[in-house]
Amino acid sequence: MRRTDAATTLAVYDARHGVTADVIVCGLGPAGRALAHRCLAHGLSVTAIDPFPDRYWTATYGAWEDELPGWLDPAAVAVAVDRPTAWGSDSHRIERRYTVLDTMRLHDCLGVDGARVIADRVIGIDRGSVRLRSGAQVRGARIIDARGIGRSPALAEQTAYGVIVAADRSETLFMDWRPDNGAHPDAPPSFLYAVPLGGDAMLLEETCLAGRPALDGAVLQDRLEHRLRSRGIELSGSEPVERVRFPVQGGRPGRSRFGAAGGFTHPATGYSVAAALAAADTVAAGASAWPVTARAVRALRIAGLRALLDLPPVDIRLFFDAFFALPPELQHAYLSGRTDLRGTVDAMRTLFAGLPPRLRRRIAAATLRIPLRSQLRMASAIIG
């Protein structure tokens, strides 16, 4: 990996020197780093720009095993779990294999040796060039923004507060909505996410799936500690802590954006890393990651988020009972089928039919605010 610091950037990348790379990737989070990695694998010259290009990520990233691309080094997976549990009012086994990624190994597996890496901040992207805080200008044939999404009060966010404990303290829980976290029944809901991290470590995390505004960390900490006490798990106060806050909406699909910035975040789950990994080869090859079916699926998922935000807290558990009672192939379609329009529509239609009538009316009213035409009209009153 060739490093160019701000002092030499001006001389090397003056706009008069013309195009300096086939692809410029702005941002080296998981999505940007994956894209730069795959562009190099395709034989392209790459310039990658990030203020802290060597910094390891601190968030925990999970993915369904069948979402991960074949080119990803298996060393990036810290642990895999068969049939994790989800709770609404009842327990549900999810018939898929769930993985938790080792973030340090993932970072290293997405090597960018061979790229020119600039430690600087992007302040503007123009047609064919990128302006940096140092005053430099970098030119490239293709420029892709992978810097994520900035926070805004207008955007729904996911928040979480978690602690890392010994691995024998809980079973793997993809979502646990049981009401033992001390929250008032009418308060915005949150769930427990409990996953092994490898070795003898396990993450127990109280999560606000989506909120505008989302629950803050102090509220989630109180709920997590209350929930764990009710299950006989006492914390010492010295456990490592993970805090999460990011928008689940706001990205815009397009050839010049990737990852969360490019609309890859699943509005109803907050997941985006596996989708970006899976699409990196397509984008590196110059093809669009957004065929018509993907854009239609995204519109339906956004409708789903709108409906979730409108549900009364007491009905959230009923909703997820209905979702996790769906056949495995329909769960898969909605959670992971980014281009699977038919599967997404079938999942939403089946879920809608399985909900109590009062929830169907509520969801229909919320979802109908999203105008969908032609082949999508049949799903316009359904959410997933």
Phi, psi and omega in degrees: 000120179271127182255134175240120180272172186298330184294326182261349184301317184301317182289320186282325190245023175304139185302336181294341182280356176079198183294131182248351182204153172294320184223134169250124177252120180262110181106128181239043164287188182305318181292310181296320180293320177298318181294314178300318179301314182285329174298318177297320179296333177274005177083016181271151171277136190229134165246128180242135185234127179200142179298328182226072191294338182262358185291131176282150180278149183251346180286158173268128180246127176246160179200150169287137186303323183285356176274337189283137181288154182295336182283346184288130178300127179303339179296343180287345180267120179282318184201148176234141184233128175279135170051064176295164184260144170234143178238129163253258166269334180238169179272140179225133172269129179268121187276057177214162178264125184253136180241149170246128185275145172275108190296324179293316179292322177301313178305312183288328178293332179270059185296144178238027172300133184103341174274153168269118184253126181249122178274088184201169181252133176283127178248351178191143177239119177248175179293112177086358181209159179234131177261135184249158181299329180292349184101353180285160174229130182245134181246145178206161180290321177230137178237127183234124181271115178235040186269007179083197184239132175285148179289148179204141176300339181281348185255136172293142182235157167255135178230155179202153173227124183224160175232152179255123185231180176297145190292346182269013187273346183196156171281166179287123183234112178292315173211132177228103184265012181300143189273051180247027180257009176084000182284147175294143181305333181266000180280156175306134188277162172212161183230164177265130173247120185228112184222145174288148180251000185102155184064227180249026184251147178219140177262126173245117192224124174275126192232131167268110188301314177195136179205151177223084005277159177278161177296143181273169187297325181295318177297315181294324177298313178301317181294318180298314181296322177295315181298314183293320176300320181294342178255012176079020179252112178260136179261147179274339185094351180259003182294143172301145186243142171241131176241138185230137171201119177202153178289144175257006176214165176119340176288157181232117179301146178166163182291339184262006179226151184213154181072212181302321179299332182262017175084020183277348180292129176287117186299333184264355179229335184086358182282139177213337188296312182296321179297320178292318177301316183293330184266354187299319180295319180301313181290320178300326180283356178092003180272165179277136173274003186233069170295171183304320181296322180294320178294324178292318177299317179299318179299320179292321178295323177295322174298322177298317178297317179302317181291320178300317180296338183267349182287139172297144182307324183292344183262355183299317181296322178296321179298312183286333170302315180294320181294312184282357169273352177297153173302148183307322183292331178282323172301315180300315182300315183285321183283327190230349185276074186299334178244007185268082182294313181300314180297321179295315178298316180298319179297315182293320180294317181292319178298314181302317181294334182272357181273154174299150183307320182294327176288324178298317180297318181295314182293320179299317181297320180289317187285330182295350175286349177263111180283119177237139187251172172041245189293342180270351186300326183293340182256006190290344179248023183236143175232163178225000000 
